[in-house]
Structures are given as structure tokens and as C-alpha cells.
Amino acid sequence: MTTTKLLKCALLAAIQATVLLAVTPARAETRRVGLVVKNLGNGFFDAARDGGLEAAKELGGIEVIYTGQTTPTAEGQIEIISNLIAQKVDAIVISANDPDALIPICKRAMSRGITVISFVSVVAKAVRVFHINPSNPDLIGEKQIEMVAKTLNGTGEIAILSATAQATNQNTWIKVMKKVLEKPEYKNLKLVDVVYGDDQSDKSYREAIGLMRKHPNLKAIIAPTTVGITASAKAVTDQKMVGKVFVTGLGLPSEMAGHVHSGAVDTFAIWNPIDLGYTAVYAASQLVAKKATGKPGSTVPIGRMGTMTIDANAEAAMAKPFVFDKSNVDKFAKMF
Ligand code: RAM
């Protein structure tokens, strides 16, 4: 081979390495798992990817294709899944931007023998083997009301700044939050608005400012999204509203630590996204290797996380959401 050819090969290999996060050298028996996230550039999913790569490394013979678009839309995911089908991947692990719009494309994937599971944000039951909830949806919803009630001593106007209007995970949590607010102990908390920042920093930031302008008596913003909570805390800080409007919800300690110390955020919660990505890729690999069926009532081995039991609705839940505040945020900020 000439030097130019060698250089070309090296360059091509480098380009491919940025697209495919190959954990093991491509061999005939390597199984490929497409990890399709709501959107790229989202710290939560980047952490989940790291967990997925860890599982692949541990199992060996698994290649993770981490993919998504910058904006979280169902259309983008349809295109991505279509590409993965063309690449003949063995499994698709998806965090869906819409439960129903993805039915036909996931059906097509399944008809080609591709194993489909969802994590965090569900796809319709008919087109997945199972769904992995990061935690029990009721616990996630309840926790966010508990946190805001504690910070506000149970009184004041609150608003929710969510991700996209179609996001199944956020919509489920919002439904729970509204139900929990009906409890007598929360009678002095008044939900005045629900807005959508689409998991885009700039739109979330603008929506947070809009909330403060529209509701001068607003006391707290609950953002059940890592993108929304960071943007809201920044908006509160920039508008010099720290101490007047509190932000809570679901965030990453690494992104929230500064806001906790500034006082814009009193408490927030999340589960470990690394463990979640690890579990999702591990579980999908077990299905592909036929070491688990994933049927309701069965268990799936998930490596260092133990085993996961699939319930009658083809879902499984991981740990309780964990609460962070000034006392522990710095320790976890080093991890995710
Ligand atoms: C965002 C996404 C994701 C959600 C987390 C909490 O990154 O919307 O789906 O689970 O926040």
C-alpha cells in the first residue's frame, strides 16, 4: 500500500470512529445496539451513553451506536431508526419523542428481527419488548411536589416548565404532580401555568422569563427536565430573582451545583443516568443473546445492577429518585 493510501485509510478509520462508538473491534459476531436518544447535546443522555458503553465493554462483542438529533422530534427519530434498520442493527434502545408516531417505524424494525426496547420515555407497548422507567413515575411526580412544598413552606404560586408537549415521560410526571397537588396538605400551592421549553436551552430560558413576567407572584418553577431546570435557574439568576423565585425539578448535579450554591435552587432530584444507560444496553444485549425473553413476569440480568423484573405492562422500574441539596451536590457533581 502506498503512503497516500495508508493515510487515507487512517483518516477514514478516524472518521468512522467518531460515528460508531465501537467498543470492540468489528468481528463477525459483534452485536450492534442503536442507542437512540431524545436529543444530542443533552448532558443527561451523554451520561446514559457512558453507562451504555460501560455495559458493552463489560459484555464484550457489543457495539453501541449512540445517535439522535439536536432537536427532540419524532420525525428525526423516524429517520434515525430507518437508518439503523438499513444498517441491520441487532437492537434499538430508544427514548421516544412521541409514543405513537414511532409505531410504524418500530413495527418495521421488529419485523426485520430487530429487538426494540425503550428507556426513560416510552414507545407504545405494541412495538417494544419492554420499557425501562428510571424510577416509578408516581415517585418521580410526588417527589417534585414534596420538594417545592418544602422550599416554599407549602404556600405560593408555582409553574411547570417541561420538555416537549409530546414527551411521554414528562407528561406522565405532570399528570402525577397535578393529582398530588389535590391533597389537602398542598392546598396552598397553586399551579398557575405549564409551559414547554422543548429540551432546548434557549427556548426553555425564554419560557422561564415569560413565566416570571406573566405571573408576578410566582414563587417556584418545577422543571422535570435536565435542560429545563438548568435554563430556568439561569433565567432566575439573570433576572435577579434568586430568593424570590426558586427552581426545582430533575437536574444533573454537575449542571446544578453552582445554582444550588447561589440559592436559585434549594433541592432537586434525579436518578443515576449512567446506571440507566448501563441497564438499557445490558438488558438489550441479553435479549439479543437470548439470555432473557423480556416477557411480562420474567427477570432480566443487568450486570452490576442485579436483575430487573418485567411487570404485566411490559415495564420495569429502577431506583427511587434521589434528592440533592447543598450538603451532597458537590460529591455527585463529579460523577454525572
Ligand atoms: C431531560 C430529558 C429526559 C429526562 C431528564 C430528566 O434530559 O427530557 O427525558 O428524563 O431530562
Boltz pocket constraint, residues with backbone or C-beta under 6 A from the ligand:
constraints:
  - pocket:
      binder: B
      contacts: [[A, 38], [A, 42], [A, 44], [A, 45], [A, 95], [A, 120], [A, 121], [A, 163], [A, 169], [A, 199], [A, 224], [A, 225], [A, 226], [A, 227], [A, 250], [A, 251]]
      max_distance: 6.0
